[in-house]
């Protein structure tokens, strides 16, 4: 069973996303609510996947993406954002993929599996 952490400043959304991923066979090691918390949680848990929101106050998803990639260049980071202006932006910084909210969990997980096989 793959593992993951989730980082989103919307606590209700993060909890719902966690439950959906869990239903689809992903074990959730924890939820963070800003980029700094996500980096700390990544260091402690070393999950298979990191799901990051971009738009968060103080430490955003790009902060977390960069810091986690410094820890592990091979970290599988998936950006999940409501912003359509950032399309394809985060893959330039090392994100495995980017999805716009609302996300269809099953489809997203299938696509991520394909990306991992290709790489």
Buried (B, 14 or more C-beta within 10 A) or exposed (E): EBBBBBBBBBEEBBBEBBEBBEEEEBEBBBBBBBBBBBBBBBEEBEBBBBBBBBBBEEBBBBBBBBBBBEEEEEBBBBBBBEBEEBEEBBEEEBBBBBBEBEBEBEEBBEBBEEEBEEE
